Amino acid sequence: MKVKQLVLKQKGDIWEKRNSNLNEFLNDRLIIRTNDYIHIIDIRKISFIQASSNYSKINIMGEKSILSSKTLKHFEEKLINKGFLRIHSSYLVNSACISGIIKNGIWTIALQDNTKLPISRSYKERLFNILRLK
């Protein structure tokens, strides 16, 4: 009886370790289901996410973008504590991809790939506070 309990405990420990490793792996990933594919994306490769009605366009550095049926609000809730910033009602940006902020009539964020995204007036103050620019 004790041998069986020991074997079951060892199997439980193995599963616990596997689950721990899987959770670590998935912690830095975003899983996106499309019609014909399930994408597992490293969140560090996402430069920004753009709202498109009730869909979101996920822009991945050096790769094609992915259209998801999830809203921008859904992604904001998942990624806000992982370095992503809401800069506009239509944009969520990976702060690691920001190369600068430009004022040319309107405030704009410049990304490392030279993409320029508008900062809305309603998100500007919160963004500047987070970036400690005020």
MARZABA-36143 format. One record per residue: residue in three letters; chain; x, z, y of N, C-alpha, C, CB in turn. Coordinates in steps of 0.1 Angstrom, whole numbers, m for minus. Atoms other than C-alpha are relative to their C-alpha. Glycine has a CB too. Example, Ala and Ser with C-alpha at 12.3 -4.5 7.8 and 13.67 -1.06 7.14 Angstrom:
<pts>
> Ala; A; 9; 0; m12; 123; 78; m45; 9; 0; 12; m10; 12; 0
> Ser; A; m9; 0; m11; 137; 71; m11; m8; 8; 11; 4; m14; 5
</pts>
This chain:
<pts>
> Met; A; 8; 0; m12; 0; 0; 0; 9; 0; 13; m9; 12; 0
> Lys; A; m9; m1; m12; 28; 9; 25; 7; m13; 2; 10; 11; m2
> Val; A; m7; 13; m1; 46; m24; 17; m9; m10; 6; 5; m5; m14
> Lys; A; 9; 10; m6; 15; m44; 25; m2; 3; 15; m14; 1; m8
> Gln; A; 2; m3; m14; 10; m25; 58; 12; m4; 8; m2; 15; 1
> Leu; A; m13; 4; m7; 47; m32; 67; 0; m15; 2; 12; 5; m8
> Val; A; 0; 15; m1; 43; m69; 59; m10; m4; 11; m4; m7; m13
> Leu; A; 10; 4; m10; 11; m71; 80; 5; 4; 14; m13; 8; m3
> Lys; A; m5; m4; m13; 28; m52; 109; 11; m11; 4; 6; 14; m1
> Gln; A; m11; 10; m3; 58; m77; 107; m7; m13; 4; 9; m2; m12
> Lys; A; 8; 12; m4; 33; m106; 108; m6; 1; 14; m10; m4; m11
> Gly; A; 6; m3; m13; 15; m90; 137; 11; m1; 11; m6; 13; 0
> Asp; A; m11; 0; m10; 49; m86; 156; 4; m14; 2; 12; 8; m5
> Ile; A; m4; 14; m2; 57; m122; 150; m10; m8; 8; 2; m8; m14
> Trp; A; 11; 6; m8; 23; m134; 163; 1; 5; 14; m13; 3; m6
> Glu; A; m1; m5; m14; 27; m111; 193; 11; m6; 8; 1; 16; m1
> Lys; A; m12; 6; m7; 61; m125; 201; m3; m15; 3; 13; 1; m9
> Arg; A; 4; 14; m2; 48; m161; 197; m10; m1; 12; m6; m6; m12
> Asn; A; 10; 0; m11; 18; m153; 220; 7; 3; 13; m11; 10; m3
> Ser; A; m7; m4; m12; 41; m137; 245; 8; m12; 5; 10; 12; m2
> Asn; A; m8; 12; m4; 64; m168; 245; m10; m11; 5; 8; m5; m12
> Leu; A; 10; 10; m4; 33; m191; 248; m5; 4; 14; m11; m1; m10
> Asn; A; 5; m4; m13; 20; m170; 277; 10; m3; 11; m4; 15; 0
> Glu; A; m10; 3; m10; 53; m173; 295; 1; m15; 3; 14; 5; m5
> Phe; A; 0; 14; m2; 53; m210; 290; m11; m5; 8; 0; m7; m14
> Leu; A; 12; 5; m7; 18; m215; 302; m2; 6; 14; m13; 4; m8
> Asn; A; 0; m6; m13; 23; m192; 332; 5; m9; 11; 8; 13; 0
> Asp; A; m5; 9; m10; 42; m219; 350; m5; m14; m2; 15; m1; m1
> Arg; A; 6; 13; 3; 20; m247; 338; m15; m1; 4; 1; m4; m15
> Leu; A; 14; 2; m3; m13; m262; 348; m6; m10; m10; m2; m6; 15
> Ile; A; 5; 8; 10; m35; m277; 321; m12; m8; 6; m5; 8; m13
> Ile; A; 10; 9; m6; m56; m307; 333; m6; m9; m11; 5; m8; 12
> Arg; A; 6; 9; 10; m81; m324; 310; m6; m12; 8; m11; 8; m8
> Thr; A; 6; 12; m6; m90; m360; 319; m8; m6; m12; 11; m10; 6
> Asn; A; 8; 6; 10; m112; m384; 299; 8; m2; m13; m5; m13; 5
> Asp; A; m7; 4; 13; m85; m394; 274; 13; 7; m2; 3; m15; 1
> Tyr; A; m13; m7; 2; m57; m369; 278; m1; 14; 5; 11; m8; 8
> Ile; A; m2; m13; m5; m48; m333; 283; 14; 1; 5; m3; 11; m11
> His; A; m13; 0; m7; m20; m330; 308; 5; 15; 1; 0; m6; 14
> Ile; A; m7; m13; m2; 4; m300; 308; 10; m2; 10; 5; 7; m14
> Ile; A; m8; 3; m12; 20; m300; 342; 8; 13; 4; m8; m5; 11
> Asp; A; m8; m10; m6; 49; m278; 354; m4; 1; 15; 15; m3; m2
> Ile; A; 5; m1; m14; 35; m264; 387; 11; m2; 10; m6; 13; 2
> Arg; A; m11; 2; m10; 70; m267; 403; 1; m15; 3; 13; 5; m6
> Lys; A; m1; 14; m3; 66; m305; 401; m12; m5; 8; 0; m8; m14
> Ile; A; 11; 4; m9; 33; m306; 420; 3; 2; 14; m13; 9; m4
> Ser; A; m3; m1; m14; 39; m314; 456; m12; 4; 8; 5; m14; 5
> Phe; A; 12; m4; m7; 3; m312; 468; m12; m4; m8; m1; m6; 14
> Ile; A; 12; 4; 6; m33; m314; 457; m10; m3; 11; m6; 12; m9
> Gln; A; 8; 5; m10; m58; m334; 477; m15; 0; m5; 4; m14; 5
> Ala; A; 14; 0; 3; m96; m329; 477; m6; m14; 1; m8; 10; 8
> Ser; A; 7; 13; m1; m117; m360; 470; m14; 3; m5; 8; m11; m9
> Ser; A; 14; m4; 4; m154; m350; 470; 1; 12; m9; m7; m12; m6
> Asn; A; 0; m11; 10; m159; m328; 439; 12; m2; m10; m13; 1; m7
> Tyr; A; m12; 3; 9; m126; m341; 424; 12; 5; 8; 1; m15; m4
> Ser; A; m13; m3; m6; m90; m333; 431; 11; m9; m5; 5; 15; m2
> Lys; A; m11; 9; 3; m60; m356; 432; 13; 8; 0; 1; m12; 10
> Ile; A; m12; m8; 1; m29; m338; 419; 12; m10; 1; 0; 8; m14
> Asn; A; m12; 9; m3; 3; m354; 433; 12; 7; m6; 1; m2; 15
> Ile; A; m12; m5; 7; 33; m349; 411; 12; m7; 4; m2; m1; m16
> Met; A; m12; 6; m5; 68; m355; 423; 6; m10; m10; 11; 10; 4
> Gly; A; m6; 11; 8; 82; m388; 409; m9; m5; m11; 12; 6; m6
> Glu; A; 9; 4; 11; 51; m394; 387; m13; m5; 7; m2; 11; m10
> Lys; A; 14; 4; m5; 16; m409; 390; m8; 12; 3; m6; m10; m10
> Ser; A; 10; m12; m3; m11; m386; 405; m10; 0; m11; m6; m2; 14
> Ile; A; 10; m2; 10; m38; m373; 382; m13; 4; 7; 4; 11; m10
> Leu; A; 13; m4; m5; m75; m371; 391; m7; 9; m9; m8; m13; 3
> Ser; A; 6; m10; 8; m92; m340; 380; m14; 2; 5; 8; 14; 1
> Ser; A; 14; m3; m3; m129; m331; 379; m2; 14; 6; m9; m2; m12
> Lys; A; 1; m14; m6; m121; m296; 392; 1; m2; 16; 12; 9; m5
> Thr; A; 0; 0; m14; m125; m288; 429; 13; 6; 5; m12; 8; 6
> Leu; A; m12; m6; m6; m97; m279; 453; 0; 15; 0; 2; m6; 15
> Lys; A; 2; m14; 0; m111; m244; 455; 4; 6; m14; m15; 4; 3
> His; A; m4; m4; 14; m106; m241; 417; 16; 1; m1; m5; m10; m11
> Phe; A; m14; 0; 0; m69; m250; 421; 6; 10; 9; 6; m14; 3
> Glu; A; m4; m10; m9; m65; m228; 451; 0; 14; m6; m8; 0; 13
> Glu; A; 1; m13; 7; m77; m198; 431; 11; 2; m11; m13; 2; m6
> Lys; A; m10; m1; 10; m52; m206; 403; 14; 0; 5; m1; m12; m10
> Leu; A; m14; 2; m4; m22; m214; 424; 4; 7; 13; 2; m15; 3
> Ile; A; m3; m6; m13; m24; m194; 456; 11; 11; m1; m12; 7; 6
> Asn; A; m10; m10; 2; m2; m166; 441; 13; m6; m6; m5; 11; m9
> Lys; A; m11; 6; 6; 23; m192; 428; 7; m9; 11; m4; m9; m12
> Gly; A; m7; 7; m10; 36; m205; 462; m7; m11; 6; 13; m5; m5
> Phe; A; 8; 11; m6; 8; m229; 471; m7; 5; 13; m10; m6; m10
> Leu; A; 7; m3; m13; m7; m229; 507; m11; m9; 3; 11; 1; 11
> Arg; A; 11; 8; m5; m40; m241; 519; 3; m4; 15; m14; 7; m2
> Ile; A; m3; 4; m13; m33; m261; 550; m11; m8; 7; 13; m9; 0
> His; A; 11; 8; m5; m65; m280; 554; m12; 1; m10; 4; m16; 2
> Ser; A; 11; 0; 10; m100; m282; 538; 2; m10; m11; m13; m2; 7
> Ser; A; m3; 10; 10; m86; m312; 519; 13; 1; m7; m2; m13; 6
> Tyr; A; m14; 0; 5; m50; m301; 511; 4; 14; m4; 9; m5; 10
> Leu; A; m7; m11; 5; m32; m275; 490; 14; m4; m3; m7; 6; m13
> Val; A; m14; 5; 0; 6; m277; 493; 9; 10; m7; 5; m3; 14
> Asn; A; m10; m8; 6; 34; m264; 472; 11; 3; 11; 7; m7; m13
> Ser; A; m9; m4; m11; 55; m244; 497; 14; m4; m3; m1; 15; 2
> Ala; A; m14; 4; 3; 87; m253; 478; 3; m14; 4; 2; 2; m15
> Cys; A; m2; 14; m3; 81; m289; 487; 0; m3; 15; m11; m9; m6
> Ile; A; 1; 2; m14; 78; m284; 525; 14; m1; 6; m8; 12; 7
> Ser; A; m13; 2; m6; 107; m298; 545; m1; 3; 15; 5; m14; m2
> Gly; A; 1; m3; m14; 93; m292; 580; m14; 0; 5; 9; m9; 8
> Ile; A; 13; 1; m7; 64; m289; 604; 2; m7; 13; m6; 15; 2
> Ile; A; m1; 8; m11; 59; m314; 631; m12; 1; 9; 2; m15; m4
> Lys; A; 11; 0; m10; 38; m313; 663; 1; m13; 7; 0; 12; 9
> Asn; A; 1; 13; m6; 29; m348; 674; m14; m3; 4; 6; m12; m9
> Gly; A; 14; 0; m3; m5; m343; 690; m7; 10; m9; m5; m14; m2
> Ile; A; 6; m10; 10; m16; m325; 658; 12; 5; m8; m11; m7; m9
> Trp; A; m10; m6; 8; 4; m302; 636; m1; m7; m14; m2; 15; m2
> Thr; A; m1; 7; 13; 16; m319; 604; 11; 6; m8; 3; m15; 3
> Ile; A; m10; m5; 9; 35; m307; 574; 8; m12; m6; m6; 9; m12
> Ala; A; m8; 10; 6; 64; m329; 562; 5; 5; m14; 12; m5; 9
> Leu; A; m5; m4; 13; 72; m328; 525; 13; m7; m3; m11; m4; m11
> Gln; A; m13; 5; 4; 105; m335; 508; 0; m15; m3; 6; 7; m12
> Asp; A; 1; 14; 3; 93; m370; 497; m5; m8; 12; m9; m2; m12
> Asn; A; 4; 6; m13; 85; m378; 534; m15; m2; 2; 6; m14; 1
> Thr; A; 15; 0; m2; 47; m374; 529; m3; 9; 11; m7; 4; m13
> Lys; A; 5; m8; m11; 30; m361; 560; m15; 3; m2; 2; m8; 14
> Leu; A; 13; m5; 2; m1; m340; 557; m5; 8; 12; m1; 9; m13
> Pro; A; 5; m7; m12; m23; m327; 586; m3; 15; m3; m13; m6; 5
> Ile; A; 4; m14; 1; m27; m290; 592; m12; 2; 9; 12; 10; 5
> Ser; A; 12; m1; m8; m62; m282; 604; 1; 12; 9; m12; 1; m9
> Arg; A; 0; m11; m9; m68; m259; 633; m4; 13; m6; m9; m2; 12
> Ser; A; 5; m12; 6; m87; m234; 611; 10; 6; m10; m13; m3; m7
> Tyr; A; m10; m6; 9; m57; m230; 587; 13; 2; 6; 1; m10; m12
> Lys; A; m13; m1; m7; m29; m232; 612; 5; 14; 2; 0; m8; 13
> Glu; A; m4; m14; m3; m29; m196; 623; 4; 8; m13; m11; 8; 7
> Arg; A; m3; m7; 13; m30; m183; 587; 14; m5; m6; m11; m2; m10
> Leu; A; m12; 7; 5; m2; m208; 577; 12; 5; 7; m1; m15; 1
> Phe; A; m11; m4; m8; 20; m198; 606; 3; 15; m2; m3; m2; 15
> Asn; A; m2; m14; 3; 15; m161; 598; 7; 2; m14; m13; 8; m1
> Ile; A; m7; 0; 14; 25; m167; 561; 14; m4; 2; m7; m9; m10
> Leu; A; m14; 5; m2; 56; m187; 572; 7; 8; 11; m1; m14; 4
> Arg; A; m6; m9; m11; 63; m160; 599; 5; m8; 12; 12; 8; m6
> Leu; A; m4; 8; m12; 63; m185; 627; m6; 5; 13; m4; m15; m2
> Lys; A; 6; m6; m12; 43; m164; 651; 5; 14; 2; m16; 1; m1
</pts>
